[in-house]
Amino acid sequence: MYAIIGAGPMGLCTARQLKKHGIPFVGFELHSDVGGLWDIDNPHSTMYDSAHLISSKSTTEFSEFPMRPEVAVYPHHSEMRGYFRDYARHFGLYEHYQFNTRVLAVERLEKGWKLTSEQAGERREWLVDGVLIANGTLHTPNLPRLPGEFSGELLHSSAYRSADIFAGKRVLIVGCGNSACDIAVDAVHRAASVDISVRRGYYFLPKFILGRPTDTFGGAIKLPRPIKQFLDGLLIRALVGKPSQYGLPDPDYRLYESHPVMNSLVLHHLGHGDIRPRRDIAAIDGQQVTFSDGEQAEYDLILLGTGYKLDYPFIDRAHLNWPQGAGAPQLYLNVFHPEYDDLFMMGMVEASGLGWQGRDEQAELVALYIRQLQAGSPAALRFKQLKRDKARVRVDGGYHYLNLERMAYYVHKDSYRASVRHHSEELRQGLSSQPLAPSRPVAQH
């Protein structure tokens, strides 16, 4: 019996693949339903009222479970919640999950793992053959230390729900990622003023080009990386111009070396004076903020759009092959531990355009490896050695990603999916028709 932690999109497709390949499992979910952060009623969700998918549905959906035709090209979060609930019902996943259940600890045994859970105040212990961690990467806010004490209202984007909080206030948004820009656009319609503090340059992409979702362009003709970066950079320049034309810093890196911002509305509002660009924060004293260029302004509310950090509080960091100072666990394909064959990090991967299908392919590879390892196949033994040798090899497709913590688990979509598919095909070819070796009964206390 294997344990899956989480019933968000990654946990669900992991459960789907284990069930598909006949691997017994039990799932654990903190909330009362599936969907993870896409369920805004989940107390642990970081969703907000106006949130939509930033990639188009055709590049994001599971191939074997397409979204309904009437769903918008960029679905609202409520549509996504319904989609994941339908997915769980369609593949019979609900019955495998322990809901309203917190995983308190995952401890290594001589063979397998002991998982301690808590439900309605009652603790239980489970002895499992392996653990698949799929609790997500966007739930623990990154809270940078501010240079001074702010006497107004301070909020991280993870706690933001509605633009009502901005009514009549002087607002400063810190950061310029996708959530920060979405929230800045929300604030324009309610706040007395909106400023956005930006430390470095970003590339901004419109969501539509010629009436089609931007992420559906490209791919038909494979271009060498430098040529693709150059040509796509020229196209973006022609469509939206340079960030400096809107008062923002220009990127000092090439396109695709950091995650682009899928939001041109923020540029629209910058160009109309609805949002004022600011530099990095140098000092805070009460409600007064001093920026690195010497300008000063007073604010009633500062919202930190400063992203999230990886957090797995239920397991010792050492078990994840996560050295101090490293931005993320050092795992082959961001999934496979170099030594353990019974611990898998599901969904700790980010790439522009990877979608849920790319993550489903990841889950299938794990399921195939478990099956083949149980059967003692030569293909599994070869992969076992490979993941040990290449745990620190990054699938970056030759792109020089920025040395940022949030980019530590970023991969190149095409290279990553090609690697996953190659390994899956190797394992699938040798897949034995014999059933899995019997797993230990689950012990519960």
Rosetta blueprint (number, residue, H / E / L):
1 M L
2 Y E
3 A E
4 I E
5 I E
6 G L
7 A L
8 G L
9 P H
10 M H
11 G H
12 L H
13 C H
14 T H
15 A H
16 R H
17 Q H
18 L H
19 K H
20 K H
21 H L
22 G L
23 I L
24 P L
25 F E
26 V E
27 G E
28 F E
29 E L
30 L L
31 H L
32 S L
33 D L
34 V L
35 G L
36 G H
37 L H
38 W H
39 D L
40 I L
41 D L
42 N L
43 P L
44 H L
45 S L
46 T L
47 M L
48 Y L
49 D L
50 S L
51 A L
52 H E
53 L L
54 I L
55 S L
56 S L
57 K H
58 S H
59 T H
60 T H
61 E L
62 F E
63 S L
64 E L
65 F E
66 P L
67 M L
68 R L
69 P L
70 E L
71 V L
72 A L
73 V L
74 Y L
75 P L
76 H E
77 H H
78 S H
79 E H
80 M H
81 R H
82 G H
83 Y H
84 F H
85 R H
86 D H
87 Y H
88 A H
89 R H
90 H H
91 F L
92 G L
93 L L
94 Y H
95 E H
96 H H
97 Y E
98 Q E
99 F L
100 N L
101 T E
102 R E
103 V E
104 L E
105 A E
106 V E
107 E E
108 R E
109 L L
110 E L
111 K L
112 G L
113 W E
114 K E
115 L E
116 T E
117 S E
118 E E
119 Q E
120 A L
121 G L
122 E E
123 R E
124 R E
125 E E
126 W E
127 L E
128 V E
129 D L
130 G E
131 V E
132 L E
133 I E
134 A L
135 N L
136 G L
137 T L
138 L L
139 H L
140 T L
141 P E
142 N L
143 L L
144 P L
145 R L
146 L L
147 P L
148 G E
149 E E
150 F E
151 S L
152 G L
153 E E
154 L E
155 L E
156 H E
157 S H
158 S H
159 A H
160 Y L
161 R L
162 S L
163 A H
164 D H
165 I H
166 F H
167 A L
168 G L
169 K L
170 R E
171 V E
172 L E
173 I E
174 V E
175 G L
176 C L
177 G L
178 N H
179 S H
180 A H
181 C H
182 D H
183 I H
184 A H
185 V H
186 D H
187 A H
188 V H
189 H L
190 R L
191 A L
192 A L
193 S E
194 V E
195 D E
196 I E
197 S E
198 V L
199 R L
200 R L
201 G L
202 Y L
203 Y L
204 F E
205 L L
206 P L
207 K L
208 F E
209 I E
210 L L
211 G L
212 R E
213 P E
214 T H
215 D H
216 T H
217 F L
218 G L
219 G L
220 A L
221 I L
222 K L
223 L L
224 P L
225 R H
226 P H
227 I H
228 K H
229 Q H
230 F H
231 L H
232 D H
233 G H
234 L H
235 L H
236 I H
237 R H
238 A H
239 L H
240 V H
241 G L
242 K L
243 P H
244 S H
245 Q H
246 Y H
247 G L
248 L L
249 P L
250 D L
251 P L
252 D L
253 Y L
254 R L
255 L L
256 Y L
257 E L
258 S L
259 H L
260 P L
261 V E
262 M L
263 N L
264 S L
265 L H
266 V H
267 L H
268 H H
269 H H
270 L H
271 G H
272 H L
273 G L
274 D L
275 I E
276 R E
277 P E
278 R E
279 R L
280 D L
281 I E
282 A E
283 A E
284 I E
285 D E
286 G E
287 Q L
288 Q E
289 V E
290 T E
291 F E
292 S L
293 D L
294 G L
295 E L
296 Q E
297 A E
298 E E
299 Y L
300 D L
301 L E
302 I E
303 L E
304 L E
305 G L
306 T L
307 G L
308 Y E
309 K L
310 L L
311 D L
312 Y L
313 P L
314 F L
315 I E
316 D L
317 R H
318 A H
319 H H
320 L H
321 N L
322 W L
323 P L
324 Q L
325 G L
326 A L
327 G L
328 A L
329 P L
330 Q L
331 L L
332 Y E
333 L L
334 N L
335 V L
336 F E
337 H L
338 P L
339 E L
340 Y L
341 D L
342 D L
343 L E
344 F E
345 M E
346 M L
347 G L
348 M L
349 V L
350 E E
351 A L
352 S L
353 G L
354 L L
355 G H
356 W H
357 Q H
358 G H
359 R H
360 D H
361 E H
362 Q H
363 A H
364 E H
365 L H
366 V H
367 A H
368 L H
369 Y H
370 I H
371 R H
372 Q H
373 L H
374 Q H
375 A H
376 G L
377 S L
378 P H
379 A H
380 A H
381 L H
382 R H
383 F H
384 K H
385 Q H
386 L H
387 K H
388 R H
389 D H
390 K L
391 A L
392 R L
393 V L
394 R L
395 V L
396 D L
397 G L
398 G L
399 Y L
400 H L
401 Y L
402 L L
403 N L
404 L L
405 E H
406 R H
407 M H
408 A L
409 Y L
410 Y E
411 V L
412 H L
413 K H
414 D H
415 S H
416 Y H
417 R H
418 A H
419 S H
420 V H
421 R H
422 H H
423 H H
424 S H
425 E H
426 E H
427 L H
428 R H
429 Q H
430 G L
431 L L
432 S L
433 S L
434 Q L
435 P L
436 L L
437 A L
438 P L
439 S L
440 R L
441 P L
442 V L
443 A L
444 Q L
445 H L
